[in-house]
């Protein structure tokens, strides 16, 4: 059946109308509200990026350097990665990997550029007309919906020689990455010097994951230092030494993991001293992918002061997230994720929980539209409103939800 036929559209519109009516009438429970949003997402997308995704590495059973110029993944793609993206994240039947690889090796001192432009339209489900508040990522409530410029990043990657590359990226006037990469032992060891994103656990670009935001490990967590990484057989590893956001402070990070077939798992740890006390953060992670379905999860815990202690009672905070994605079509991906972050395990009722549902449709080779629904789950043990200073936390603890429509273009 042609999914774009008039009868199909009428049926979908009729269903959406009924669900929306029920919701407005407050008859349908909140979990059906989530289903309503996903239905809206599908109807919009059927009428109508370039992310570094961990599931692709597990699905292809390859390292990030297989598709990306940066051996740590992310940023501009090499020729193999470009072919993979151009074919909607699949390789064409006549793809000759050896021929493409040999052709790429012959090109030295090339300059590769990429541009990533992203906007968002944010609407909170809790509206207060009197306060005249503008919706943003930390809105408690709003009466004015808002468009935001999420990203306008340009990246330059220069292949200076066979073993040395230089990377520079700038996002709306702010330098994000500026580093040199030396392919010390091809396929086994690289060295990166400069300013770069700290390579902790699963490489996530989404700074809105609760646990990542709580530990300040989102998309903008970058520092100046040196990073070493690579692989040996099924094992992958990295180590980084950096400033810890303070010229007088230092920090260290290490990751060790393995990839067995479609499963990729490991453990990361950060030790740093940004102030008077040492801080420790440890995270275990896992990704798995098969036939378009992928799952990922990460469990993190950290503390201050007693950084050398691993006793459960000495752990100050914890957080985790689990999620799944399914590529319904090469261009259409549906995803869901549950996350929790407890900043202080000795305080009852300060934990935040969020369920994120999303749909992304690549409507053209270099363009995508996504719809997100943030269900910030109510914490029944939260304190009184006047005892909570962080309004973003207050919103999450109350369970105020948000809807985000995002558009993205890149080349």
Secondary structure, 3 states (H helix, E strand, C coil): CCCCCHHHHHHHHHHHHHHHHHHHCCCCCHHHHHHHHHHHHHHHHHHCCCCCCHHHHHHHCCCHHHCECCCCCCCCECHHHHHHHHCCCCCCCCCCHHHHHHHHHCCCCCEEEEEEEEEEEEEECCECCCCCCECCCCCCCECECEEEEEEEEEEEEEECCCCEEEEEEEECCEEEEEEEEEEEECCCEEEEEEEEECCCCCCCCCCCCHHHHHCCCCCCCEEEEEEEEEEECCEEEEEEEECCCCCCCCEEEEEEEEEECCEEEEEEEEEECCCCCCEEEEEEEEEEEECCEEEEEEEEEEEECCCCCCCHHHCCEEEEEEEEEEEEECCEEEEEEEEEEECCCCCCCCCEEEEEEEEEEEEECCEEEEEEEEEEECCCCCCCHHHCCCHHHHHHHHCCCEEEEEEEEEC
